[in-house]
Amino acid sequence: MEEVQRWREALTQVANLSGWDIRNRPQYAVIEEIVQKVTDVLGHKFSSLPNDNLVGMQFRVEELEKLLYMGSSNDVRVFGISGMGGVGKTTLVRALYERICHQYDFTCYIDDVNQIYGDSSTLGVQKQLLSCSLNEKYEEICNVSEGTYLIWKMLQRKKALIVLDNVDEVEQLKIFTGNRDTMLRDCLGRGSIIIIISRDEQILRIHGVDEVHQVQPLEKEEAVQLFCRHAFKANIIMSDYEKMTNEVLWHVQGHPLALEILGSTLFGLSVSQWRSALAMLRENKSKKIMDVLRISFEALDSTNKEIFLDISCFLHNYEVENAVEILKFRGFYPDYGLKVLINKSLLIVKDGRLIMHRLLIDLGRSIVREISPKEPRNWSRVWSSKDLQKILSNNMPAENLEAVVCNKFEYRKTTLNADAFSNVSHLKLLKINGAYFSGILDYLPSELGYLCWIGYPFKSLPSRFVPYKLVSLSLTYSNIEQLWEDTKPLHNLKRLDLSFSEDLIKMPDLGEAINLEWLSLRSCTKIKEIHPSIGLRRKLSYVTLEGCENLIKLPHFEETQNLEILDLESCIKLEKIHPSIGHIRKLKFLNLKDCESLTMLPHFREDLNLEILNLQGCMKLRQINPSIHHLKKLTILNMEGCKRLVSLPYTILCLNSLSYLNLSACSNLCYIQFLEEARDEGHLKRPCIGEASVRSSIMKRWFKWPLHLLHSRRHKDSASHFLPSPYFSCMRELDLSFCALLEIPDVVGSFHRLERLNLSGNSFSKLPSLKELSKLYHLVLRHCEQLIYLPELPSHTYLPSVIYKRPWPTTETPVWTDGPQKQPGHYIKSGLEVLNCPKLVEIERERCTRMTVSWMIQILQAQRRVDPLSMPMNPMFSSVIPGSEIPSFFNHQEDSGISCIDASRYGHNYVAALLCVVFGAQCRRGIVSPMCPSKARGIYNGSKIQMVLHDDLAIMDEFSDCMWIAFFNEHEFNRCQYSWFYDKILAIIGNDFDINVKKWGYRLIYDLDLELSTLAMMHGGNSSALKNELLAIEENK
């Protein structure tokens, strides 16, 4: 009855509704009113975005929409949208606005706040808000106070969506009288959203937005699509234009406005016309693009404009610390200025380096050029070798020129006039790499602060050069014989690099260089001794004399108590090092590698900070000073190849921080007398090998006979003395290859921190179980000719959260490194390698295949749980095992050495590709490397681009076929330079590398696969239930 009553009431209410009286009104006016009423009630309903030409917008709009509604629906939220000019901020927000505006009682989009504010001040912005609220132009308010009251009255408690686009100053957001900056937020109803668009993130932060969203350039695939739509009226690149298109795409870096403008400019042109247009655009940048970008530049003050120009001309990709030093020398204020550039989306800091978009680099260089487009001698900065050639050849004054940074000379056959440097009197920075000069260099400006001249062709610096402002002097690969004869004013000099100056015979007196911090004389092969003034430099922290083959004497280093790195590698005539080196308290790294004549080490005093001592190849070194126990912080001790070393002091057991010990090829180190004494006398307190890698050398030559320190037939009873689990519980890497071991004790299976194990070249027939080694990810069993049975591999694998890398100092001149410095590689692989094990029974070969695939899945699962940024760049799994048949687990198989993984038909949601290749016996050593096919990927210049994933395999099984099993994940795709075409990956394995490839197969792995912990066993055929699960997965795909 209640329901009947509700129906009656509803019908009565409908019957009482009266229609509109349209008898005395024009029909068109009534229609417009009805349409407006319906629109107000229903809003704008979009089944899709309003403009199908908006490439890449659907995903971005959806992501931004999620961000808007992430908080409480009861709050009034204020969002900031920022990004560089032309990147698509307005396009993105306009698309979002059209998508969601129907959900609000009041909507307002103010297109250009900056222009409105400039024309009519705050009153103009208020009128725009009121016009939106009344749906008609509103001109009646006369002052800001009245506008404040009316806005408060009209918008109070309304659920509103308000967009303020192109806000250029904080004052433009102060649209109410008094200190009512938050009034708009306070008066609106629950669920309201205010979006502010600005190039300057600092404006948004000052205003107090809840969150700032940075609009990023298009992804590479999207950039291709947008450009092609404008250049070819299609979604793909026309074949004849492929190389030139990729050049454009590389340069604009996904900038939407530039893609549209350049694509439209090139539309309909022939190949030759394209070539001509691009050549012109290299010299004269598109005015439309530059005008949009220049708005942000013009908003800078004069000092920050100079910082912007310095970065765009020569400091792009420099480390922040080095760039800051240079900018301070230039008289700027980079600590503040760089933050301003970042806030205005003119600069980003990535991996500690200053990164500027290529179009902004174009802008900065265009601004420098525009002073005098045809006369570079009037510019303030020069970065092109062609322009420098023009300046020097004209032999005319260049009084405005302050910085010359030419990293590469395009005209190497052109000889430049060195005399012309006398016309460049205000030069502060000079960097030249590889140019030919004629004449005599008799002048360099005294204003120089940074001089880097690679291949400096003269025998000395000009005698008239007064380097009182010089901060960094780098003359690598030079013809320098002697810098200068007299003492020079060098109070500001911090770095001196004369590396590879093979004619250098004498070091100058650096007594005036009181601030010297960094000295490199690498491979100065003629120098015999170092000037004593070096040993008096209190601020000196880095010295490398590597490769000074004729060096016979070092200075007294007693005063250099801040020295942290001393590199004497390959000083082959150095017989002894000064005792003062053993007293340098802050010394962390002492490299004496290949000092073939060195016979003794200094006495080390207490409380030293030495962490790395490298004695590799010190063939005449007979003993280690017992004072080595004072090195409490020593973590790496390398004595590989110390052939005359007879014994080690038992005090070495006091090195509790030692994590890496290498005794490889110490052929006269007959036994460890110190170990026996230490155990008998109770000195063996904590012989922990540490938290890091331990190489074969740890145990390889402790006995003169074949290594019996492990459980061997000759010394079975002594095994526990040499490999007790408690002492080696910290071990992470164990390499016992080619040690003639007859057995491996069970205790190896209890090294719970062990990550890598190499037992190649030994004579054992079986191994203990390794299933408890949950951190093990690399096992090598090559040339184990007596091996019959394989060990049990870990049942669960947990990769370390941070991959350990041994520290090793860089030798690059720090301030002039404008690219990533080379770091010593720590190549990390995972997997199982079983080669040339002829006695391995057939059933073990089959089991080996099952275990390998199972372990591979476990490692892939473990990798998915670890931050990908902490993983090594190289493949995380690469196994070589005996076998001639591709397991059925690999569901795509071919009899070919060249094949293509076509992933496009499977979608892009796979997490890894698993490869399996069968090689024939007696193959030569070769490189197996997945490559990207040029046609499928649209590669620049039509060449093949090698993926990051590669593996150098010694495929030399003399007895049977073998298989290479590997995987690479989605991060390897993303690291490929042209990753927007990652649908296809070509594995080129065979003819190019003289490898006999018989078969190959692959399988794509999805998240669903990894969720099944038993997936690795599915190919074994032992469970019908598992087979059914696998079939279900295939059907779902």
Residue pairs with C-beta under 8 A, 6 or more apart in sequence:
20 30
20 34
22 30
42 102
43 101
43 102
43 103
44 98
44 101
44 102
45 102
46 98
46 99
48 58
49 57
49 58
49 61
49 95
49 98
49 99
50 95
50 98
51 57
51 95
53 229
54 91
54 95
55 218
55 222
55 225
55 226
55 229
55 256
56 218
56 219
56 222
56 225
56 226
57 91
57 92
57 95
60 92
60 215
61 92
61 95
61 96
61 99
64 92
64 93
64 96
64 213
65 96
65 99
65 100
67 79
67 211
67 213
68 77
68 79
68 96
68 100
68 193
71 77
71 210
73 190
73 191
74 190
74 191
75 190
75 191
76 185
76 186
76 188
76 189
76 190
76 191
76 192
76 193
76 194
77 192
77 193
77 194
77 210
78 185
78 193
78 194
78 195
78 196
78 207
78 208
78 209
78 210
79 193
79 194
79 195
79 196
79 209
79 210
79 211
79 212
79 213
80 195
80 196
80 197
80 198
80 201
80 204
80 205
80 207
80 209
80 211
80 212
80 213
81 89
81 92
81 93
81 195
81 196
81 197
81 198
81 212
81 213
81 215
82 89
82 197
82 198
82 199
82 200
82 201
82 204
82 212
82 213
82 214
82 215
82 345
83 89
83 199
83 214
83 215
83 216
83 345
84 199
84 255
84 293
84 296
84 345
84 346
84 357
84 360
85 199
85 257
85 292
85 293
85 295
85 296
85 345
86 255
86 256
86 257
86 258
86 289
86 292
86 293
87 215
87 216
87 217
87 255
87 256
87 257
87 345
88 215
88 218
88 256
88 257
89 197
89 199
89 215
90 165
90 166
90 197
91 256
92 215
93 163
93 165
93 195
93 197
94 109
97 107
97 109
97 161
97 163
97 195
100 161
101 107
101 161
103 159
103 161
104 159
104 160
104 161
104 192
104 193
105 158
105 159
105 160
105 189
106 132
106 133
106 155
106 158
106 159
106 160
106 161
106 162
107 132
107 160
107 161
107 162
108 128
108 129
108 132
108 133
108 160
108 161
108 162
108 163
109 132
109 162
109 163
109 165
110 116
110 125
110 128
110 129
110 132
110 162
110 163
110 164
110 165
111 165
111 166
112 165
112 166
113 125
113 164
113 165
113 166
113 167
113 168
113 172
114 166
114 167
114 168
114 169
114 172
115 166
116 124
116 125
116 128
117 124
117 125
117 168
117 169
117 171
117 172
120 127
122 144
122 147
122 174
122 175
123 141
123 143
123 144
123 147
125 172
125 175
126 141
126 144
126 147
126 148
126 150
126 151
126 175
127 138
127 139
127 141
127 147
129 151
129 155
129 162
129 175
130 138
130 141
130 147
130 150
130 151
130 154
131 137
131 138
133 151
133 154
133 155
134 154
141 147
141 150
144 176
144 177
145 177
147 175
148 175
148 176
148 177
148 180
148 183
151 175
151 176
151 184
151 187
152 183
152 187
155 184
155 187
155 188
156 187
156 188
156 189
157 187
157 188
157 189
158 188
158 189
158 192
159 188
159 189
159 190
159 191
159 192
160 188
160 189
160 192
160 193
160 194
161 192
161 193
161 195
162 184
162 192
162 193
162 194
162 195
163 194
163 195
163 196
163 197
164 173
164 194
164 195
164 196
164 197
165 197
166 197
166 198
167 173
167 196
167 197
167 198
167 203
168 198
168 199
168 200
168 203
168 299
169 203
170 203
170 206
170 207
173 181
173 196
173 203
173 207
174 181
175 184
176 183
176 184
181 207
181 208
182 208
184 194
185 194
188 194
196 204
196 207
196 209
198 204
199 295
199 296
199 299
199 344
199 345
200 296
200 299
200 343
200 344
200 345
201 212
201 214
201 342
201 343
201 344
201 345
202 340
202 343
202 344
204 212
205 212
205 343
214 345
216 254
217 223
217 253
217 254
217 255
217 256
217 357
218 226
218 254
218 255
218 256
218 259
219 254
219 980
220 249
220 254
220 978
220 979
220 980
221 980
221 981
222 254
222 980
223 249
223 252
223 254
223 259
223 980
224 236
224 237
224 245
224 249
224 938
224 980
225 235
226 256
226 259
226 260
226 263
227 245
227 248
227 249
227 259
227 262
227 263
228 234
228 235
228 236
228 237
228 245
228 263
229 235
229 263
230 259
230 260
230 262
230 263
230 264
230 267
231 241
231 245
231 262
231 263
231 264
231 266
231 267
232 238
232 241
232 267
233 267
237 245
237 246
237 938
240 271
241 271
241 274
242 938
242 942
243 940
243 941
243 942
244 271
244 274
244 275
244 278
245 938
246 938
246 939
246 940
246 941
246 978
247 278
247 940
248 262
248 266
248 278
250 940
251 358
251 359
252 258
252 259
252 262
252 358
252 359
253 357
253 358
253 359
255 289
255 357
255 359
257 289
257 292
258 286
258 289
258 359
261 286
261 288
261 289
262 281
262 286
262 289
265 277
265 286
266 274
266 277
269 277
285 362
285 363
285 366
289 359
290 362
290 363
290 366
293 359
293 360
293 363
294 363
294 367
296 344
296 345
296 346
297 305
297 308
297 346
297 363
297 364
297 367
299 344
300 308
300 340
300 341
300 344
303 332
303 333
303 337
304 337
304 340
304 341
306 330
306 332
307 327
307 332
307 334
307 337
307 338
307 341
308 341
308 346
308 347
308 364
309 364
309 367
309 368
309 380
309 381
310 326
310 327
310 330
310 332
310 381
310 403
311 323
311 341
311 347
311 354
311 356
311 364
312 356
312 360
312 361
312 363
312 364
312 365
313 364
313 365
313 368
313 381
313 383
313 403
313 405
314 381
314 383
314 403
314 405
314 429
314 431
314 818
315 323
315 326
315 327
315 354
315 818
316 354
316 355
316 356
316 361
316 818
317 353
317 354
317 355
317 818
317 819
318 326
318 353
318 354
318 817
318 818
319 352
319 353
319 354
319 814
319 817
320 338
320 349
320 352
320 353
320 354
321 352
321 814
322 814
322 815
322 816
322 817
323 334
323 338
323 354
324 334
324 335
324 338
325 471
325 815
326 429
326 449
326 450
326 815
327 334
327 337
328 334
329 428
329 449
329 450
329 471
330 402
330 428
330 429
338 347
338 349
338 354
341 347
342 348
342 349
346 356
346 360
347 354
347 355
347 356
347 360
348 355
348 356
349 355
351 820
353 820
356 364
365 383
368 379
368 380
368 381
369 376
369 379
371 378
371 379
371 380
371 400
372 378
372 379
376 382
376 384
376 387
376 388
376 390
376 391
377 390
377 391
377 394
377 396
377 397
377 398
377 400
377 401
378 398
378 400
379 387
379 400
379 401
380 400
380 401
380 402
380 403
381 401
381 402
381 403
381 404
381 405
382 388
382 391
382 401
382 403
382 404
382 405
382 406
383 404
383 405
383 406
384 406
385 406
385 408
385 409
385 410
385 411
385 435
386 410
386 411
388 404
388 406
388 416
388 432
389 411
389 414
389 416
391 398
391 401
391 420
391 424
392 416
392 417
392 420
392 421
393 416
393 417
393 420
394 420
395 417
395 419
395 420
395 423
396 423
397 423
397 425
398 423
398 424
399 425
399 426
400 426
401 424
401 426
401 427
402 426
402 427
402 428
402 429
403 427
403 428
403 429
403 430
404 424
404 427
404 429
404 430
404 431
404 432
405 429
405 430
405 431
406 431
406 432
406 433
406 435
407 431
407 433
407 818
408 433
408 434
409 432
409 433
409 434
409 435
412 434
412 435
412 436
413 436
414 436
415 436
415 437
415 438
416 435
416 436
416 437
416 438
417 437
417 438
417 439
418 437
418 438
418 439
418 440
418 441
418 458
419 439
419 440
419 441
419 442
421 427
421 441
421 443
421 444
421 445
422 442
422 443
424 445
425 445
425 447
426 445
426 447
427 444
427 445
427 447
427 448
428 447
428 448
428 449
428 450
429 448
429 449
429 450
430 444
430 448
430 450
430 451
430 452
430 453
431 450
431 451
431 452
431 453
431 816
432 452
432 453
432 454
433 454
433 455
434 454
434 455
435 455
436 457
437 457
437 458
440 458
441 458
441 462
442 462
442 463
442 464
443 462
443 464
443 465
444 451
444 461
444 462
444 465
446 465
446 466
446 467
446 468
446 469
447 469
448 467
448 469
448 470
449 469
449 470
449 471
449 472
449 492
450 470
450 471
450 472
450 815
450 816
451 467
451 470
451 472
451 473
451 474
451 475
452 472
452 474
452 475
452 813
452 816
453 474
453 475
453 478
454 474
454 475
454 476
454 477
454 478
455 476
455 477
455 478
456 475
456 477
456 478
456 479
456 480
457 478
457 479
458 479
458 480
459 479
459 480
459 481
459 482
459 503
460 480
460 481
460 482
460 483
460 484
461 467
461 480
461 483
461 484
463 484
463 485
465 484
466 488
466 489
467 473
467 488
467 489
467 490
467 493
468 489
468 490
468 491
468 492
469 492
470 490
470 492
470 493
471 492
471 493
471 494
471 495
471 815
472 493
472 494
472 495
472 497
472 813
472 815
472 816
473 493
473 495
473 496
473 497
474 495
474 496
474 497
474 813
474 816
475 497
475 498
475 501
476 497
476 498
476 499
476 500
476 501
476 813
477 499
477 500
477 501
478 498
478 500
478 501
478 503
479 501
479 503
480 498
480 501
480 503
480 504
481 503
481 504
481 505
481 506
482 504
482 505
482 506
482 508
483 498
483 508
484 508
485 508
487 508
487 509
487 511
487 512
488 508
488 512
489 512
490 510
490 512
490 513
490 516
491 512
491 513
491 514
491 515
492 515
493 510
493 513
493 515
493 516
494 515
494 516
494 517
494 518
495 516
495 517
495 518
495 519
495 813
495 814
495 815
496 510
496 513
496 516
496 518
496 519
496 520
497 518
497 519
497 520
497 813
498 504
498 520
498 521
498 524
499 520
499 521
499 522
499 523
499 524
499 544
499 813
500 522
500 523
500 524
501 521
501 524
502 523
502 524
502 525
502 526
503 526
504 521
504 524
504 526
504 527
505 526
505 527
505 528
506 527
507 521
507 527
507 529
507 530
507 531
507 534
508 531
509 531
509 533
510 516
510 531
510 533
510 534
510 537
511 533
511 536
513 533
513 537
514 537
514 538
514 539
515 539
516 537
516 539
516 540
517 539
517 540
517 541
517 542
518 540
518 541
518 542
518 813
518 814
519 534
519 540
519 542
519 543
519 544
520 542
520 543
520 544
520 811
520 813
521 527
521 530
521 544
521 545
521 548
522 544
522 545
522 546
522 547
522 548
522 811
523 546
523 547
523 548
524 545
524 547
524 548
525 547
525 548
525 549
525 550
526 550
527 548
527 550
527 551
528 550
528 551
528 552
528 553
529 551
529 552
529 553
529 554
529 555
530 545
530 551
530 553
530 554
530 555
531 555
532 555
532 556
533 555
534 540
534 543
534 555
534 560
535 555
535 556
535 557
535 558
535 559
535 560
535 580
536 559
536 560
537 559
537 560
538 559
538 560
538 561
538 562
539 562
540 560
540 562
540 563
541 562
541 563
541 564
541 565
541 586
542 563
542 564
542 565
542 809
543 563
543 565
543 566
543 567
544 565
544 566
544 567
544 811
545 551
545 567
545 568
545 571
546 567
546 568
546 569
546 570
546 571
546 591
546 811
547 569
547 570
547 571
548 570
548 571
549 570
549 571
549 572
549 573
550 573
551 571
551 573
551 574
552 573
552 574
552 575
554 568
554 574
554 577
554 578
554 581
555 578
556 578
556 580
557 563
557 566
557 578
557 580
557 581
557 584
558 580
558 583
560 584
561 584
561 585
561 586
562 586
563 584
563 586
563 587
564 586
564 587
564 588
564 589
565 587
565 588
565 589
565 809
566 581
566 584
566 587
566 589
566 590
566 591
567 589
567 591
567 809
567 811
568 574
568 577
568 590
568 591
568 592
568 595
569 591
569 592
569 593
569 594
569 595
569 614
570 593
570 594
570 595
571 595
572 594
572 595
572 596
572 597
573 597
574 595
574 597
574 598
575 597
575 598
575 599
576 598
576 599
576 600
577 592
577 598
577 601
577 602
578 602
579 602
579 603
580 602
581 587
581 590
581 602
582 601
582 602
582 603
582 604
582 605
582 608
582 625
582 627
583 605
584 608
585 605
585 607
585 608
585 609
586 609
587 608
587 609
587 610
588 609
588 610
588 611
588 612
589 610
589 611
589 612
589 809
590 610
590 612
590 613
590 614
591 612
591 614
592 598
592 613
592 614
592 615
592 618
593 614
593 615
593 616
593 617
593 618
593 638
594 616
594 617
594 618
595 617
595 618
596 617
596 618
596 619
596 620
597 620
598 618
598 620
598 621
599 620
599 621
599 622
600 621
600 622
600 623
600 625
601 615
601 621
601 624
601 625
601 628
602 625
603 625
603 627
604 610
604 625
604 627
604 628
604 630
604 631
605 627
605 630
606 630
607 630
607 632
608 630
608 631
608 632
608 633
609 633
610 631
610 633
610 634
611 633
611 634
611 635
611 636
611 657
611 807
612 634
612 635
612 636
612 807
612 808
613 631
613 634
613 636
613 637
613 638
614 636
614 638
615 621
615 637
615 638
615 639
615 642
616 638
616 639
616 640
616 641
616 642
616 662
617 640
617 641
617 642
618 639
618 641
618 642
619 641
619 642
619 643
619 644
620 644
621 642
621 644
621 645
622 644
622 645
622 646
623 645
623 646
623 647
623 649
624 639
624 645
624 648
624 649
624 652
625 649
626 649
626 651
627 651
628 634
628 649
628 651
628 652
628 655
629 649
629 651
629 652
629 654
629 655
631 655
632 654
632 655
632 656
632 657
633 657
634 655
634 657
634 658
635 657
635 658
635 659
635 660
635 690
635 692
636 658
636 659
636 660
636 806
636 807
637 652
637 655
637 658
637 660
637 661
637 662
638 660
638 662
639 645
639 661
639 662
639 663
639 666
639 697
640 662
640 663
640 664
640 665
640 666
640 697
641 664
641 665
641 666
642 665
642 666
642 669
643 665
643 666
643 667
643 668
644 668
645 666
645 668
645 669
646 668
646 669
646 670
647 669
647 670
647 673
647 674
648 669
648 672
648 674
649 674
650 673
650 674
650 675
650 677
650 678
650 683
651 674
652 658
652 674
653 674
653 675
653 678
653 683
653 684
653 685
653 686
653 687
656 686
656 688
657 690
658 688
658 689
658 690
659 689
659 690
659 691
659 692
659 693
659 694
659 730
660 690
660 692
660 693
660 694
660 695
660 806
661 689
661 694
661 697
661 698
662 695
662 697
662 698
663 669
663 697
663 698
663 699
663 700
663 701
663 702
664 695
664 696
664 697
664 700
664 701
665 697
665 700
665 701
666 697
666 701
667 701
669 701
669 702
670 703
670 704
671 702
671 703
671 704
672 702
675 684
675 702
675 722
677 683
678 684
678 687
679 721
684 727
686 727
687 727
688 727
688 728
688 729
688 730
689 698
689 727
689 728
689 730
689 731
690 730
690 731
690 732
691 730
691 732
691 753
691 804
692 732
692 733
692 804
692 806
693 732
693 733
693 756
693 804
693 806
694 731
694 732
694 733
694 734
694 735
695 733
695 735
696 735
696 736
696 737
696 738
696 739
696 758
697 735
698 734
699 707
699 709
699 710
699 722
699 736
699 739
700 707
700 736
700 739
701 707
702 709
703 709
705 714
706 712
706 739
706 740
707 736
707 739
707 740
707 741
708 714
708 715
708 718
709 715
709 718
709 722
709 723
710 719
710 722
710 723
710 736
710 739
710 741
710 743
710 744
710 745
711 719
711 723
711 743
711 744
711 745
712 719
712 741
712 742
712 743
713 742
713 743
719 745
719 747
720 745
720 747
723 745
723 747
723 748
724 747
725 747
725 750
725 751
728 751
729 751
729 752
729 753
730 753
731 751
731 753
731 754
732 753
732 754
732 755
732 756
732 775
732 804
733 754
733 755
733 756
733 757
734 748
734 751
734 754
734 756
734 757
734 758
735 756
735 757
735 758
736 744
736 758
736 759
736 762
737 758
737 759
737 760
737 761
737 762
737 780
737 782
738 760
738 761
738 762
738 783
739 761
739 762
740 762
740 763
741 759
741 762
741 763
741 764
742 762
742 763
742 764
743 764
744 759
744 762
744 764
744 767
744 768
745 768
746 768
746 769
747 768
748 754
748 757
748 767
748 768
748 770
749 768
749 769
749 770
749 771
749 772
749 773
749 791
750 772
751 773
752 772
752 773
752 774
752 775
753 775
754 773
754 775
754 776
755 775
755 776
755 777
755 778
755 800
756 776
756 777
756 778
756 779
757 770
757 773
757 776
757 778
757 779
757 780
758 779
758 780
759 767
759 779
759 780
759 781
759 784
760 780
760 781
760 782
760 783
760 784
761 782
761 783
761 784
762 784
763 784
763 785
763 786
764 784
764 786
764 787
765 786
765 787
765 788
765 789
765 839
766 787
766 788
766 789
766 791
767 787
767 789
767 790
767 791
768 791
769 791
769 792
770 776
770 779
770 791
770 792
770 793
770 794
771 792
771 793
771 794
771 795
772 794
773 794
774 794
774 796
774 797
774 798
775 797
775 798
775 799
775 800
776 793
776 794
776 797
777 797
777 799
777 830
777 831
777 859
777 862
778 828
778 829
778 830
778 831
779 793
779 831
779 832
779 833
780 833
781 787
781 790
781 832
781 833
781 834
781 835
781 837
782 833
782 834
782 835
782 836
782 837
782 954
783 835
783 836
783 837
784 836
784 837
785 836
785 837
785 838
785 839
786 839
787 837
787 839
787 840
788 839
788 840
788 841
788 844
789 841
789 844
790 834
790 840
790 844
790 847
790 848
790 851
793 832
793 851
793 854
793 855
794 855
794 858
796 858
797 855
797 858
797 859
797 861
797 862
798 862
798 865
799 859
799 862
799 863
799 865
799 866
799 871
800 866
801 866
801 867
801 870
802 870
803 826
803 828
803 870
803 871
803 872
804 826
805 826
806 824
806 826
808 823
808 824
810 821
810 822
810 823
812 821
812 822
826 872
827 872
827 874
828 872
828 874
829 874
829 875
829 876
829 877
829 878
829 951
830 859
830 876
830 877
830 878
831 852
831 855
831 856
831 859
831 877
831 878
831 879
831 880
831 965
831 966
832 848
832 851
832 852
832 855
832 879
832 881
833 879
833 880
833 881
834 840
834 848
834 880
834 881
834 882
835 880
835 881
835 882
835 954
835 955
835 956
835 957
835 962
836 956
836 957
836 958
836 959
837 882
838 958
838 959
838 960
840 848
840 882
845 881
845 882
845 883
845 960
848 881
848 882
848 883
849 881
849 883
849 887
849 963
850 887
850 1017
850 1019
850 1020
852 879
852 881
852 965
853 887
853 889
853 965
853 1016
853 1019
854 1016
854 1017
855 1016
856 877
856 879
856 914
856 965
856 967
856 1016
857 1005
857 1009
857 1010
857 1015
857 1016
858 1016
859 876
859 877
860 876
860 877
860 911
860 912
860 967
860 969
860 1005
860 1010
861 1010
863 871
863 876
863 969
864 911
864 1010
868 969
868 971
871 971
873 948
873 975
874 948
874 949
874 950
874 951
875 949
875 950
875 951
875 966
875 967
875 968
875 972
876 967
876 968
876 969
877 965
877 966
877 967
878 951
878 953
878 964
878 965
878 966
879 963
879 964
879 965
879 966
880 953
880 955
880 962
880 963
880 964
880 965
881 962
881 963
881 965
882 957
882 960
882 961
882 962
882 963
883 918
883 961
883 962
883 963
884 918
884 960
884 961
884 963
884 998
885 918
885 999
886 893
886 916
886 918
886 963
886 999
886 1000
886 1001
887 916
887 1019
888 1019
889 1003
889 1018
889 1019
890 914
890 916
890 1001
890 1002
890 1003
891 1001
891 1003
891 1034
892 901
892 1001
892 1002
892 1003
893 999
893 1000
893 1001
894 999
894 1000
894 1001
895 998
895 999
896 997
896 1000
897 988
897 989
897 990
897 991
897 995
897 997
897 1000
898 986
898 987
898 988
898 989
898 990
899 986
899 987
899 1000
899 1002
900 933
900 936
900 984
900 985
900 986
900 987
901 913
901 984
901 985
901 986
901 987
901 1002
901 1004
902 983
902 984
903 910
903 913
903 982
903 983
903 984
903 985
903 1004
904 983
904 984
906 1004
906 1037
908 982
909 1006
909 1007
910 970
910 1004
910 1005
910 1006
911 969
911 970
911 1005
911 1006
911 1007
911 1010
912 967
912 968
912 969
912 970
912 1004
912 1005
913 967
913 968
913 985
913 1002
913 1003
913 1004
913 1005
914 965
914 966
914 967
914 1002
914 1003
914 1004
914 1005
915 930
915 964
915 965
915 966
915 967
915 968
915 987
915 1000
915 1001
915 1002
916 963
916 964
916 965
916 1000
916 1001
916 1002
917 928
917 963
917 964
917 987
917 989
917 997
917 999
917 1000
918 961
918 962
918 963
918 997
918 998
918 999
918 1000
919 955
919 957
919 961
919 962
919 963
919 964
919 995
919 996
919 997
919 998
920 961
920 996
920 997
920 998
921 957
921 958
921 959
921 960
921 961
921 962
922 956
922 957
922 958
923 955
923 956
923 957
923 994
923 995
923 996
924 955
924 956
924 994
924 995
925 953
925 954
925 955
925 956
926 953
926 955
926 993
926 994
926 995
927 950
927 951
927 952
927 953
927 993
928 950
928 951
928 953
928 955
928 964
928 966
928 989
928 993
928 995
929 946
929 947
929 949
929 950
929 951
929 988
929 989
930 947
930 949
930 950
930 968
930 985
930 986
930 987
930 988
931 944
931 945
931 946
931 947
931 985
931 986
931 987
931 988
932 939
932 944
932 945
932 946
932 947
932 976
932 978
932 981
932 984
932 985
932 986
933 944
933 984
933 985
933 986
934 942
934 943
934 944
936 981
936 983
936 984
936 986
937 945
937 978
937 981
937 982
937 984
938 978
938 981
939 945
939 978
939 981
940 978
944 986
944 988
945 976
945 977
945 978
947 968
947 972
947 975
947 976
947 985
948 972
948 975
948 976
949 966
949 968
949 972
951 964
951 966
953 964
955 962
955 964
955 995
961 998
967 1005
973 979
973 982
973 985
974 982
976 982
987 1000
987 1002
989 995
989 997
989 1000
990 996
990 997
1006 1033
1006 1037
1008 1033
1008 1036
1009 1015
1009 1033
1012 1029
1012 1033
1014 1023
1014 1026
1014 1029
1015 1030
1017 1023
1017 1026
1018 1026
1018 1027
1018 1029
1018 1030
1021 1027
